[in-house]
Amino acid sequence: MSTIEFGLMLRQNDPGHPLSEVLQFNRQCIEAATAGFTTLWLEDHLQVKETDELECLSTLCFLAGQYPQFNIGSMVLSQSYRNPALLAKMAATLQHLSGGRFLLGLGAGWKEDEYRSYNYPFPSTRVRMEQLEEAIEILRALWSKPQPVTFTGQHYAIHEAYCVPQPVPAIPLLIGGGGEQKTLAIVARHADMWNFNSCTVEEYQRKLDILKQHCAKIGRNPDEIRLTYLSTLSVSEDPAQVKRHPQKHFIAGNAAEVIQELDQFRAIGVTHFLFRILDSASLTHFVAHVVPHFA
């Protein structure tokens, strides 16, 4: 059976709390998760009004240096926020300096208020999906093709660009999302990893079936794409302490219930689970009573 890995989705903000408390909570979670966890992840957002907010890539650089026992990843970067060639260079640099521990999650971008506030154009979903695919082509070219590289697309272009040193090992590219016509088609064409989040195993299976159909259309083996799943974790033997959400699916319950649900995801091919953490007690209980089942 496939090896299972666990990752922490760290906090970048906590409305009503200063940055010092956010960082302290992250440190506590990382210390609690040392046993059984292999990855640390951050989302890519720029602002939550007046709340303290950490920028993703610069924080990942810090985490890579501070915690060499973990791989570090973005879940996911907005392709709109950084010129694709610059992103390729930044990612290659981080991969080199971290000793090959970077996982690049990339998405089309969606948070309109950030675009407006930072004066980025906010085109239609169709255009942002086209931009995403061109950004991926530029990344792949700069990371692997003979230098210099020239690329001319409808939205992005580079002219005799160099990205040296190229990343070794190759940076895994994760694409997140469940858009059935556009996003999953891009996953099939380009992704090394795919993430879908906060859903039941039945819904994940349905999206996976559609992804496999896209792979079949282009002759790609879907087993080449590593399956990941992100959710919020709440585990306790006291039912009163278990938190759930009316719209988003949490991995929640006592240890036996959580093990059973994760086993269901594993049975359909998920091998990497990422968790948002609500409280350190839940994480500690997970490490003590759930992780050993998957060791």
C-alpha positions in Angstrom: 0.0 0.0 0.0 1.2 3.5 -0.8 3.1 5.5 1.8 1.0 8.2 3.4 2.3 11.7 4.2 0.9 14.5 6.3 1.4 18.2 5.9 0.5 21.3 8.0 -1.2 24.3 6.4 0.2 27.1 8.6 -1.6 30.3 9.5 -0.7 33.6 7.8 -3.1 35.7 9.7 -5.6 35.4 12.5 -8.1 38.3 12.6 -8.1 40.0 16.0 -4.7 38.7 16.9 -1.2 40.2 16.3 1.4 38.6 14.1 3.4 37.5 17.1 0.5 35.2 18.2 0.2 33.8 14.7 3.9 32.9 14.6 3.7 31.4 18.1 0.8 29.2 17.1 2.6 28.0 14.0 5.7 27.2 16.1 3.6 25.1 18.5 2.0 23.2 15.7 5.3 22.5 13.9 6.8 21.2 17.2 3.8 19.0 17.8 3.8 17.7 14.2 7.4 16.6 14.1 6.4 13.0 14.3 4.6 11.9 11.2 4.5 15.1 9.2 6.7 15.8 6.2 5.5 19.1 4.7 4.7 22.7 5.6 2.4 24.8 3.4 1.2 28.4 3.0 -1.6 30.0 1.0 -0.9 33.0 -1.2 -2.8 36.0 -0.1 -1.7 39.6 0.3 -4.2 41.2 2.7 -7.2 40.7 5.0 -8.0 44.4 5.5 -6.1 45.6 8.6 -5.1 42.1 9.8 -1.4 41.2 9.9 -0.7 39.0 6.9 2.4 37.1 5.9 3.5 37.0 2.2 3.8 33.4 1.0 7.1 33.0 -0.9 9.3 35.1 1.5 7.8 33.2 4.4 8.4 29.8 2.7 12.1 30.9 2.4 12.2 31.5 6.1 10.5 28.1 6.8 12.9 26.2 4.5 15.9 27.6 6.5 14.3 27.3 9.9 12.9 23.7 9.5 15.3 21.6 7.3 13.4 18.4 8.2 10.3 19.5 6.2 9.6 20.0 2.6 7.8 23.3 2.0 5.0 24.2 -0.5 2.5 26.8 -1.7 -1.2 26.0 -1.7 -1.5 27.7 -4.1 0.4 30.7 -5.6 -1.7 33.0 -7.8 -0.1 33.1 -11.2 -1.2 36.7 -11.5 0.9 38.1 -8.6 4.4 37.4 -10.0 5.7 37.5 -13.6 6.0 33.9 -14.7 9.7 34.2 -15.5 10.5 35.8 -12.2 8.5 33.1 -10.4 10.5 30.5 -12.3 13.8 32.1 -11.1 12.5 32.5 -7.5 11.4 28.9 -7.4 14.6 27.6 -8.8 16.6 29.6 -6.3 14.5 28.3 -3.4 14.9 24.7 -4.7 18.7 25.1 -4.9 19.1 26.7 -1.5 16.7 24.3 0.3 18.4 21.2 -1.1 15.4 20.2 -3.3 12.6 20.6 -0.8 10.2 23.0 -2.6 6.8 22.0 -3.9 5.2 24.6 -6.2 1.4 24.8 -6.0 0.0 27.2 -8.7 -3.5 28.4 -9.5 -5.3 30.8 -11.7 -6.0 33.3 -9.0 -9.4 34.3 -7.7 -9.5 36.9 -4.9 -10.7 40.0 -6.7 -10.3 42.4 -3.8 -6.5 41.7 -3.6 -6.2 42.2 -7.4 -7.9 45.6 -7.1 -6.0 46.8 -4.1 -2.6 45.9 -5.5 -3.6 47.2 -9.0 -3.4 43.9 -10.8 -5.8 43.5 -13.8 -8.6 41.1 -12.9 -9.6 39.5 -16.2 -12.3 36.9 -16.8 -12.0 33.3 -15.4 -11.3 32.1 -19.0 -8.4 34.6 -19.4 -6.9 33.7 -16.0 -7.0 30.0 -16.9 -5.2 30.8 -20.2 -2.6 32.8 -18.3 -2.2 29.9 -15.9 -1.4 27.5 -18.7 1.1 29.9 -20.3 2.7 30.5 -17.0 3.2 26.8 -16.6 4.8 26.5 -20.0 7.3 29.3 -19.1 8.1 27.6 -15.8 8.8 24.3 -17.5 10.8 25.8 -20.3 13.0 27.8 -18.0 13.5 24.9 -15.6 14.4 22.3 -18.2 15.1 23.5 -21.7 18.4 24.6 -23.1 19.1 28.3 -22.3 18.3 31.0 -23.3 14.5 30.5 -23.7 12.1 32.4 -25.8 8.3 32.0 -25.5 5.5 34.1 -27.0 2.0 33.5 -25.9 -1.2 35.4 -26.0 -0.7 36.8 -22.4 2.9 36.2 -21.4 6.2 36.3 -23.3 10.0 35.9 -22.5 12.9 36.8 -24.8 16.2 35.0 -24.5 15.7 34.4 -20.8 18.0 32.5 -18.6 17.2 30.6 -15.4 20.5 29.4 -14.1 21.0 27.2 -12.1 18.1 25.2 -13.2 16.3 23.4 -10.4 17.7 19.9 -9.4 15.8 17.8 -8.6 12.9 19.0 -10.8 10.3 21.1 -8.8 7.0 19.1 -8.5 4.2 21.2 -9.8 0.9 21.0 -7.9 -2.3 22.4 -9.4 -5.3 22.8 -7.1 -9.0 23.0 -7.9 -11.9 21.1 -9.2 -13.2 23.0 -12.2 -14.4 20.1 -14.4 -13.8 21.5 -17.9 -10.8 23.8 -17.6 -8.9 23.2 -14.3 -8.9 19.4 -14.4 -7.9 19.5 -18.1 -4.9 21.6 -17.2 -4.1 19.2 -14.3 -4.2 16.4 -16.8 -1.8 18.2 -19.2 0.7 19.6 -16.8 0.5 18.6 -13.1 2.7 16.4 -11.1 0.3 16.7 -8.1 -3.4 17.6 -7.8 -5.2 18.9 -4.8 -8.9 19.1 -4.0 -10.1 20.2 -0.6 -12.8 20.2 2.0 -15.0 17.6 0.4 -16.2 14.1 1.2 -14.5 11.1 -0.3 -17.4 10.6 -2.6 -17.1 14.1 -4.1 -13.3 13.6 -4.4 -13.9 10.3 -6.2 -16.3 12.1 -8.6 -13.7 14.8 -9.5 -11.0 12.2 -9.8 -13.1 10.2 -12.3 -13.4 13.4 -14.4 -9.6 14.0 -14.1 -9.0 10.5 -15.4 -11.3 11.2 -18.4 -9.2 14.2 -19.3 -6.0 12.1 -19.0 -7.5 9.5 -21.3 -8.2 12.1 -23.9 -4.5 13.0 -24.1 -3.1 9.6 -23.5 -1.6 10.3 -20.1 -1.4 7.7 -17.3 -3.3 9.3 -14.4 -1.1 7.4 -11.9 1.6 9.9 -12.8 -0.3 12.5 -10.9 0.1 12.4 -7.1 -3.2 12.9 -5.3 -3.4 15.3 -2.3 -6.3 16.4 -0.1 -6.6 19.5 2.1 -9.1 19.8 5.0 -9.5 21.2 8.5 -8.6 18.8 11.2 -10.6 18.3 14.5 -10.1 15.1 16.4 -11.0 14.4 20.0 -12.4 11.5 22.0 -14.8 14.1 23.6 -17.6 14.7 21.0 -18.2 18.2 22.5 -14.7 19.2 21.5 -15.0 18.1 17.8 -15.7 21.0 15.5 -17.5 20.8 12.2 -18.5 23.2 9.5 -22.0 23.6 7.9 -20.6 24.0 4.3 -17.0 22.7 4.3 -16.2 19.1 5.0 -13.8 18.7 8.0 -11.8 15.6 8.9 -13.5 15.4 12.2 -14.4 12.9 14.9 -12.6 10.6 17.4 -9.4 8.9 16.4 -11.1 5.7 15.1 -13.5 7.8 12.9 -10.7 9.9 11.5 -8.6 6.8 10.7 -11.6 5.2 8.9 -12.2 8.3 6.8 -8.5 8.7 5.9 -8.4 5.1 4.9 -11.3 5.7 2.5 -9.3 8.5 0.9 -6.2 6.3 0.7 -8.2 3.5 -0.9 -9.0 5.8 -3.9 -5.4 6.9 -4.2 -4.8 9.9 -2.0 -1.3 9.7 -0.5 -0.7 13.2 1.0 -3.1 14.9 3.5 -2.8 18.5 4.4 -4.5 19.9 7.4 -5.5 23.3 8.7 -5.3 23.2 12.5 -7.9 24.8 14.8 -6.2 24.0 18.1 -3.0 22.4 19.2 -4.8 19.8 21.4 -6.5 18.3 18.3 -3.1 18.1 16.5 -1.4 16.5 19.5 -4.2 13.9 19.7 -3.9 13.2 16.0 -0.2 12.7 16.2 -0.5 10.3 19.1 -3.5 8.2 18.0 -3.9 8.5 14.3 -0.5 8.9 12.8 0.8 5.5 14.1 -1.9 3.7 12.0 -0.3 5.1 8.9 3.3 4.7 9.9 
